Structures are given as C-alpha cells and as structure tokens.
Amino acid sequence: MLRLMQSVVVSVVLASAAPLSAQEYPQLFNVIDVASDDVLNIRQEPSASSDVIGTFAPDATGVEVIMLNNTLRWGLVNHNEGTGWVFMRYMQGQGQPIDHYNMPVGLSCFGTEPFWSLYSEDGIWHYDSLNDPPAELEIDIAQDSGIAQDFRRMVRLTGPDGPATAFIYPAACNDGMSDLAFGLSISLMTGPSAPMLNGCCSLSAK
C-alpha cells in the first residue's frame, strides 16, 4: 500500500495555522563543472568516502534532487530502484519548477491500490488507471499560496465527469514498491463523486 509520510489533513491544518517555510526541494538540476571525460559520482551515503553506486554524465540535465542532507552539501537523488547522494558543488538548479497558475510539463504523479498515473502536458493532465478508462483533465487553475518557494498547489480541473480537484504538497513520499524517494505528494479526485486517490509526484519527465 502506498505509504505517505504526511497526510493531507495535517498539511491543511498546518497551512491554515501558519505560512509554510521556504521550500526549495524537490528541484531539477543540471550537472556542471565536470570534465567532459569524467562523471559525477552517485554515492551510497552523503560522504566522499562512501561507495559509488552510479554516475551522472558530465552534461546530464534534469536531475531531480529530492532533499539536502544536514550539511546542505549533498543532495538525495533516485538511482535505479533506490536512492543515492551527489555532491551539490557540481549541480546547478534550473530554478523554481512550479510557477504561478501553472504546472511543469515534466510533472508526473502515480499511486497504487488501485494503480494509477498522470502526467502534465500543455495544460492537460493525462490520467490512466487500471480501474477507469483514460481521461484528459484540463487545468483551469493551479492556485499557489503567494509565498515564494512554496510548492503547495490546489489544482482545479475539468474532466469528462465534471469538475476535478488535486492538492499537491511537499511531503516525503514512497511508492510502496521500491526504495525510491519523492518529495511531492498528491491527493486527487478525478470527478465530483470520485474517490480520493493518494500518491507521489516527480518533477522528472514521465
């Protein structure tokens, strides 16, 4: 079963009580300052002495950094079916990945029980599920909080069954099937009487 580390109820209560602190992660990064004949190591732990479990090419782009470690020098990334750490000295952020009233093209979300997925493209969310026919949900508005670097979005959509809604918020999330980590969670209703689906989101392309 999909394990969400923070419930929507808790998020809403906290949001109504006080403004969220600045959220800069997850965010997409590009690899920089690595020689063309070299690679950026992905390490098992946030340490230069830790085992290398993978690499990024010197010109890699769109690498999603989920969070930083407590020294702010290492970033958590997904690799294969698990996670690893990269040295942030060699990473450059692409900037705020979610702007006002919009969602990034590469955003994808997914959940289990039942299995479902959606991805954003040209103002449309494409929804697929084992239990339902495919659907296109047109984004009417992706309302932000007005707080800089706050990733929370209350999204209003129009679908084949009428109005649909989604709440995207920063919270540690796991897909329940792997050791991958995600920094955004979602609660989604595809129609006015549809059940609420909970899942994880990634800023990387589908």
C-alpha positions as CSV (number, residue, x, y, z in Angstrom):
1,M,0.0,0.0,0.0
2,L,1.2,3.5,-0.8
3,R,2.9,4.9,2.2
4,L,2.6,8.7,2.6
5,M,4.7,10.3,5.3
6,Q,2.4,13.2,5.8
7,S,-1.4,13.3,5.5
8,V,-3.4,15.9,3.6
9,V,-5.3,16.7,6.8
10,V,-2.1,17.5,8.7
11,S,-0.9,19.6,5.8
12,V,-4.1,21.6,5.6
13,V,-4.1,22.3,9.3
14,L,-0.5,23.4,9.4
15,A,-1.1,25.6,6.3
16,S,-4.0,27.3,7.9
17,A,-2.2,27.9,11.2
18,A,1.0,29.5,9.8
19,P,2.8,30.1,6.5
20,L,5.0,27.3,5.3
21,S,8.7,27.8,5.4
22,A,10.5,28.3,2.1
23,Q,10.6,25.1,0.1
24,E,13.3,24.7,-2.4
25,Y,13.2,21.0,-2.9
26,P,12.5,18.9,-4.8
27,Q,14.0,20.7,-7.8
28,L,15.6,19.9,-11.1
29,F,19.4,20.4,-11.5
30,N,22.0,20.2,-14.2
31,V,25.5,18.7,-13.7
32,I,28.2,21.4,-14.1
33,D,32.0,21.8,-13.9
34,V,32.7,18.2,-14.5
35,A,35.3,17.4,-17.2
36,S,34.0,16.0,-20.5
37,D,35.9,12.8,-19.9
38,D,34.8,12.4,-16.3
39,V,31.5,11.6,-14.5
40,L,29.7,12.8,-11.3
41,N,29.6,10.0,-8.8
42,I,26.4,8.9,-7.0
43,R,27.4,7.7,-3.6
44,Q,25.6,5.4,-1.2
45,E,25.9,7.9,1.7
46,P,26.5,11.7,1.7
47,S,30.3,11.3,2.0
48,A,33.2,11.4,-0.4
49,S,34.4,8.2,1.2
50,S,31.2,6.3,0.7
51,D,30.8,3.6,-2.0
52,V,30.0,4.8,-5.6
53,I,26.7,3.2,-6.7
54,G,26.3,5.1,-10.0
55,T,27.2,8.1,-12.1
56,F,25.8,11.0,-14.0
57,A,27.3,12.2,-17.3
58,P,29.1,15.5,-17.3
59,D,26.3,17.1,-19.3
60,A,23.4,15.5,-17.5
61,T,20.3,17.7,-17.2
62,G,17.0,17.5,-15.4
63,V,18.3,15.6,-12.4
64,E,15.7,15.7,-9.6
65,V,17.2,16.4,-6.2
66,I,14.7,15.4,-3.5
67,M,16.3,17.0,-0.5
68,L,19.7,18.0,1.0
69,N,21.5,16.4,3.9
70,N,22.0,18.3,7.2
71,T,25.2,19.9,5.9
72,L,23.5,21.2,2.8
73,R,26.4,19.8,0.7
74,W,24.9,16.6,-0.6
75,G,21.6,16.0,-2.5
76,L,19.4,12.9,-2.4
77,V,18.7,11.5,-5.9
78,N,16.9,8.4,-7.3
79,H,19.1,5.8,-8.9
80,N,17.8,2.5,-10.4
81,E,15.3,1.3,-7.7
82,G,16.9,3.1,-4.8
83,T,18.5,6.4,-3.8
84,G,22.0,7.9,-3.6
85,W,23.8,11.1,-2.9
86,V,25.6,13.6,-5.2
87,F,27.9,16.5,-4.2
88,M,26.0,19.7,-4.8
89,R,29.1,21.6,-5.7
90,Y,28.6,20.1,-9.2
91,M,24.9,20.8,-9.5
92,Q,23.1,23.9,-10.7
93,G,19.4,24.4,-10.2
94,Q,17.1,25.1,-13.1
95,G,15.1,27.4,-11.0
96,Q,11.6,27.3,-9.4
97,P,10.0,24.3,-11.1
98,I,6.4,25.3,-10.4
99,D,5.3,28.8,-11.3
100,H,2.1,30.7,-10.6
101,Y,-1.1,29.3,-12.0
102,N,0.8,26.5,-13.9
103,M,2.5,23.1,-13.5
104,P,5.7,21.9,-15.1
105,V,5.5,19.9,-18.3
106,G,7.6,17.1,-16.8
107,L,5.4,16.6,-13.7
108,S,4.2,13.1,-13.2
109,C,2.2,11.5,-10.4
110,F,1.3,8.0,-9.5
111,G,-0.3,5.8,-6.9
112,T,-1.2,2.2,-6.0
113,E,-4.4,0.4,-4.9
114,P,-5.6,1.0,-7.5
115,F,-2.6,1.6,-9.8
116,W,-3.0,5.0,-11.5
117,S,-0.8,7.6,-13.1
118,L,-1.0,11.1,-14.6
119,Y,1.4,13.5,-16.4
120,S,1.1,17.1,-17.3
121,E,1.4,18.4,-20.9
122,D,0.3,21.7,-22.4
123,G,-2.2,22.4,-19.7
124,I,-3.7,19.0,-19.7
125,W,-3.3,16.2,-17.2
126,H,-3.4,12.8,-18.8
127,Y,-4.8,10.2,-16.4
128,D,-4.6,6.4,-16.6
129,S,-5.8,3.8,-14.2
130,L,-6.4,0.0,-14.1
131,N,-9.9,0.7,-12.9
132,D,-11.0,3.6,-15.1
133,P,-10.8,4.5,-18.8
134,P,-8.1,7.0,-19.7
135,A,-9.1,10.6,-19.2
136,E,-7.8,14.1,-20.0
137,L,-8.2,16.6,-17.2
138,E,-7.8,20.2,-18.4
139,I,-6.2,22.5,-15.8
140,D,-8.4,25.5,-15.1
141,I,-6.1,26.9,-12.4
142,A,-3.2,25.8,-10.2
143,Q,-3.5,28.2,-7.3
144,D,-0.4,28.9,-5.3
145,S,-0.2,30.4,-1.8
146,G,1.6,33.6,-2.8
147,I,4.6,32.5,-0.7
148,A,7.9,32.3,-2.6
149,Q,9.3,28.8,-2.9
150,D,6.1,27.3,-1.6
151,F,5.3,24.2,-3.7
152,R,1.7,23.7,-2.5
153,R,-0.8,23.8,-5.3
154,M,-4.6,23.5,-5.2
155,V,-5.5,22.5,-8.7
156,R,-8.9,22.8,-10.3
157,L,-9.5,20.8,-13.4
158,T,-12.3,19.9,-15.9
159,G,-12.7,16.3,-16.8
160,P,-15.2,14.0,-18.6
161,D,-17.1,13.5,-15.4
162,G,-17.2,17.2,-14.4
163,P,-15.0,19.2,-12.0
164,A,-11.9,17.5,-10.7
165,T,-9.5,18.7,-7.9
166,A,-6.0,17.9,-6.8
167,F,-3.8,19.1,-3.9
168,I,0.0,18.9,-4.4
169,Y,2.2,19.5,-1.4
170,P,5.8,18.9,-0.3
171,A,6.0,15.8,1.8
172,A,8.3,12.7,1.8
173,C,6.6,10.0,-0.2
174,N,7.3,6.4,-1.2
175,D,5.6,4.4,-4.0
176,G,5.3,1.3,-1.8
177,M,7.0,-0.9,-4.4
178,S,10.7,0.3,-4.4
179,D,13.2,2.2,-2.3
180,L,12.8,5.4,-4.5
181,A,12.1,8.6,-2.7
182,F,9.9,11.5,-3.8
183,G,9.5,15.0,-2.3
184,L,6.0,15.8,-3.5
185,S,2.7,14.1,-2.6
186,I,-0.7,14.4,-4.2
187,S,-4.4,13.9,-3.3
188,L,-6.6,13.7,-6.4
189,M,-10.3,13.5,-7.2
190,T,-10.9,12.9,-11.0
191,G,-14.6,13.9,-10.7
192,P,-17.1,15.4,-8.2
193,S,-18.0,12.0,-6.8
194,A,-14.8,10.1,-7.5
195,P,-12.8,8.6,-4.6
196,M,-9.8,10.4,-3.3
197,L,-6.5,9.0,-4.7
198,N,-3.3,9.5,-2.8
199,G,0.2,9.2,-4.4
200,C,3.6,10.7,-5.1
201,C,4.8,13.2,-7.7
202,S,8.1,13.6,-9.5
203,L,9.4,16.7,-11.4
204,S,11.2,14.4,-13.9
205,A,9.6,13.6,-17.3
206,K,7.3,10.6,-17.4
